[in-house]
Amino acid sequence: MSDPELLLSNQLCFMIHRIDRALGARYRPLLAELGLTYPQYLAMLSLWEHERLTIGRLCELLALDTGTVSPLVKRLEGAGLVTRSRSDEDERTVFAELTPKGKALRKKAKSVPGAIASCAVSSKGEYDRLRETLEGLLERLVRDA
């Protein structure tokens, strides 16, 4: 017989893993209509908010390293959604900037957050409480690491 603290079903990490997989399954068809993967969608959210970012700043916002973000941005460029350019002041600095096609995709993506929220929470209040709980959890995990 297992100890309760060692039961798979009692592990927070396993619950979070299952939630991540279930959310991914909900996002997949919505993002497929936009021609984006989930990481590309996150990058586009950042660019829709800022329009032009350095790769370094995009890495910070996404909490990812340049080895992950640079190829992601390159694929977005290949899809015609962003352009990459080097800084005139420092050629090591690369910018990602939305193209008109990338800006236009924002309108098509507006329904995604609501579609996800509608299957995850029942009200704005529940959304706000869940977001606050998750932010607190993340803050504690990062702070105590």
Helices and strands as residue ranges (DSSP letters): G 4-6, G 8-10, H 12-34, H 38-50, E 52-54, H 55-62, H 66-78, E 82-86, E 94-98, H 100-109, H 111-120, H 124-143
